[in-house]
């Protein structure tokens, strides 16, 4: 599992880790039922505190993306969402609003969305 922490990123480290794992699941790099590395292993690999990784795993568990069994570790759950279309549109609308407010044209936004979707679906970064 390849994750990168960007110290210039405004998101907290645990959020970067959770988002990275989300991308790996969405891209099929992490398959349903696949075991995730232990909290201790990821913390060691990334050089961060155990609590940071635990927070990322808790968030992913709350979102229904992984199952954590104490002593057994974490595994990827089914990729099917339990969120309604309306709930899924909220973060999409927020991201699109930020893009429009930043001055991007419709074509630039569509190009970015297309590129990101292609990257997710092919497992590329």
C-alpha positions in Angstrom: 0.0 0.0 0.0 1.6 3.2 -1.2 0.6 6.4 0.7 2.3 9.8 0.6 2.1 12.6 3.1 2.4 16.1 1.9 3.6 18.4 4.6 2.4 21.4 2.5 -1.1 20.0 2.4 -3.6 21.9 4.6 -5.4 18.7 5.5 -4.4 16.9 8.7 -2.1 13.9 8.2 -4.8 11.5 9.3 -7.1 12.9 6.6 -4.5 12.6 3.9 -4.0 9.0 4.9 -7.8 8.3 5.0 -8.2 10.0 1.6 -5.2 8.0 0.2 -6.8 4.7 1.3 -10.1 5.8 -0.2 -8.4 6.4 -3.5 -6.8 3.0 -3.4 -10.1 1.3 -2.7 -11.9 3.3 -5.4 -9.2 2.5 -7.9 -9.4 -1.2 -7.1 -5.8 -1.3 -5.8 -7.3 -2.5 -2.4 -9.9 -5.1 -3.1 -12.9 -6.2 -1.1 -11.8 -8.5 1.7 -8.2 -7.5 1.5 -6.3 -6.9 4.7 -4.8 -3.5 5.4 -1.4 -3.3 7.0 -1.5 -2.9 10.8 -1.8 0.5 12.4 1.7 -0.1 13.8 3.1 -1.0 10.4 1.6 2.0 8.5 2.8 4.4 11.3 6.3 2.9 11.0 6.3 3.1 7.2 5.2 6.7 7.2 7.0 7.9 10.3 3.9 9.1 12.1 2.2 8.5 15.4 0.1 5.4 15.9 -2.8 7.6 16.9 -2.7 9.3 13.5 -3.2 6.0 11.7 -5.8 4.9 14.1 -7.8 8.1 13.5 -7.6 7.5 9.7 -8.8 3.9 10.2 -11.6 5.0 12.5 -12.8 7.5 9.9 -12.7 4.8 7.2 -14.6 2.4 9.4 -17.2 5.1 10.2 -17.6 5.7 6.5 -18.2 1.9 6.0 -15.1 1.4 3.8 -13.2 -0.9 6.2 -14.0 -3.2 9.0 -11.7 -3.1 12.1 -11.5 -6.1 14.4 -9.2 -5.5 17.4 -6.5 -8.1 17.4 -7.3 -9.2 13.8 -6.7 -5.9 11.9 -8.6 -4.1 9.3 -10.1 -5.3 6.0 -11.7 -3.6 3.0 -15.5 -3.8 2.9 -17.7 -4.0 -0.1 -17.4 -1.0 -2.5 -21.1 -0.5 -2.6 -22.2 2.7 -0.9 -24.8 3.1 1.7 -25.1 6.8 1.0 -28.0 8.3 -1.1 -27.3 10.1 -4.3 -28.1 13.4 -2.5 -25.5 12.7 0.2 -22.9 11.9 -2.4 -23.6 15.1 -4.3 -22.9 17.4 -1.3 -19.0 17.0 -1.5 -19.1 17.0 -5.3 -21.1 20.3 -5.3 -18.6 21.8 -2.8 -15.6 20.8 -4.9 -17.2 22.1 -8.1 -18.2 25.4 -6.3 -14.5 25.9 -5.2 -13.4 25.3 -8.8 -15.9 27.8 -10.2 -14.9 30.4 -7.6 -11.2 29.9 -8.4 -11.9 31.1 -11.9 -11.7 27.8 -13.8 -13.8 27.5 -17.0 -16.4 24.8 -17.5 -14.0 23.1 -19.9 -11.2 23.1 -17.4 -13.4 21.8 -14.7 -14.7 19.0 -16.9 -11.2 18.1 -18.0 -10.0 17.9 -14.4 -13.0 15.8 -13.4 -12.4 13.5 -16.4 -8.7 13.1 -15.6 -9.3 12.4 -11.9 -12.0 9.9 -12.6 -9.8 8.1 -15.2 -7.0 8.0 -12.6 -9.3 6.5 -9.9 -10.7 3.9 -12.3 -7.2 2.9 -13.5 -5.6 3.0 -10.1 -3.2 5.7 -11.3 -2.2 8.7 -9.3 
